């Protein structure tokens, strides 16, 4: 069953379009396309994958590297604080932004005066993947492409759920966001650990991103440590710096070399389901013995990300596991 997953994403068929979604965006039936400015880099990745680049006229200053090299869109400032004047001058119909940023109270009202609407979504939560993809597709007339992307997403999730359905004792995981800041409840990392049936040792803490101490971590003593990295490439130096933190040599995860680095592009992004494949294999290698996350990621990158390279997103001590 799992062996069939190699190359899975290259020839997946379309599924049928829902009739309601077919009629949501009738502008495209009359040849009138929207002009989008995308301040949300995760939404930009989805739109790029849907083949909607021609509908985009402006972006924020932090696109994914493979998108940055592929287009010459105008830049309208930071995703948190975009330049209103630059946006208005580009005469867009719609702004695609994160749910919380830019601040809706100040941002949306200013644009409303210019008859510019704001569509808000995150595009990094696995639980909202279907709705976010279909909303974006309806804006740019790419419903069939959305069906294909959702179909591929569902197949990856099915592989994970089938692999971990009969887990008895959960692996205990410390998932780190920034240095000594855990991914607590309601975060992308917490969502991934729930999907792979692992225990997030910070899930009981009261805030999403709690600061933690070495003493707390030593007391919890997780089986696995995963750190999210936000730079362009994961390096050996980053890995060694993590292992050499004072006191960490006493942790079982360090002793057993079950410490992993993963790019934030695979744990809080439209590819979080692929990050979940990696995390599942790190937590339960025997359950994912025939699953190759690298191959799955390469197929996804080729199909939806302009054939971007996938070798910079993770780092772990046992390359034979993947």
Secondary structure, DSSP 8 states (H G I E B T S, - for coil): -GGGGTTGGGS-------HHHHTTTGGGGGT----EEE--HHHHHHHHHHT-GGGEEEE-S---HHHHTT---EE-B-SSSB-HHHHHHTT-SEEEE-SSSS-HHHHHHHHHTTT-EEEE--S--GGGHHHHHHHHHHHHT-HHHHHHHHHHHHHHHHHHHHHHTT--S--EEEEESSTTBB--TTSHHHHHHHHTT-EETTTTSSSTT-B--HHHHHHH--SEEEEEE-SSS--HHHHHHHHTSTTGGGSHHHHTT-EEEEEGGGTSSTTHHHHHHHHHHHH-TTTTTT--HHHHHHHHHHHHSTT---TTSEEES-GGG-
